[in-house]
Amino acid sequence: MIMSVHQAQYIPWLGYFNKIAKSDIFVVLDNVQYKKREYQNRNRIRTKQGWLWLTVPVITKEKFFQKINEVEIDNTADWKEKHFETIKVNYSHAKFYKDYIGFFENCFQKDWQKLQDLNMEIINFALQVLDIKTPLKLESELQIEGTSTQRIVNICKKLSANTYLSGSGGKDYMNESLFQNENIGLEYQSFTHPRYEQVYPGFEPYMSIIDLILNHGQESRNFII
């Protein structure tokens, strides 16, 4: 069984879903420390000028060691209306805009308190559109100990995974011997970013998954797999 893990990101990019699709089980790392300026609360969408960050404001003041599943959204900022209007303006001419804009309208009308809940709502929506059926588990439900590579190995053992699929960046920090000691295979993701038709001329890679879905609908799966 192939297992992969990752933090829940906000409207993740294509490679995130490629990793899930190539796994038999995907573990959401929600019981580790939240880090600022990463992709848990932001991502990029396509605009006429190139691309734009969509960032969910979160409460971090005096919360230096909070875990990802503890992070609260700062709802004193009017971020939901801003994000929805930005998506509407930039994707209103996308081929599958009318098919999926209703999801985002409903999503941004909900009273979100925890960042992870928002992220999982959007991730599960994208998985449904992409017809990816890999089961997801929250790491916090597994009662895992250890840090860094040992933590990953412990998750593999807990779920009886015989292969771990790491992101390509894992080559820089993964202690491969820990997998060898437990007879767990270690593979690295190899994802070549596809080119596809976007709303505006030219092509901007590494956009959020919504860029692909709103432009290609259920055919998006062919670009992911």
Secondary structure, 3 states (H helix, E strand, C coil): CEEEEECCCCCCEHHHHHHHHCCCEEEECCCCECCCCCCCCEEEEEECCEEEEEECCECCCCCCCCEHHHCEECCCCCHHHHHHHHHHHHHCCCCCHHHHHHHHHHHCCCCCCEHHHHHHHHHHHHHHHHCCCCCEEEHHHCCCCCCHHHHHHHHHHHCCCCEEEECHHHHHCCCHHHHHHCCCEEEECCCCCCCCCCCCCCCCCCCEHHHHHHHHHHHHHHHHC
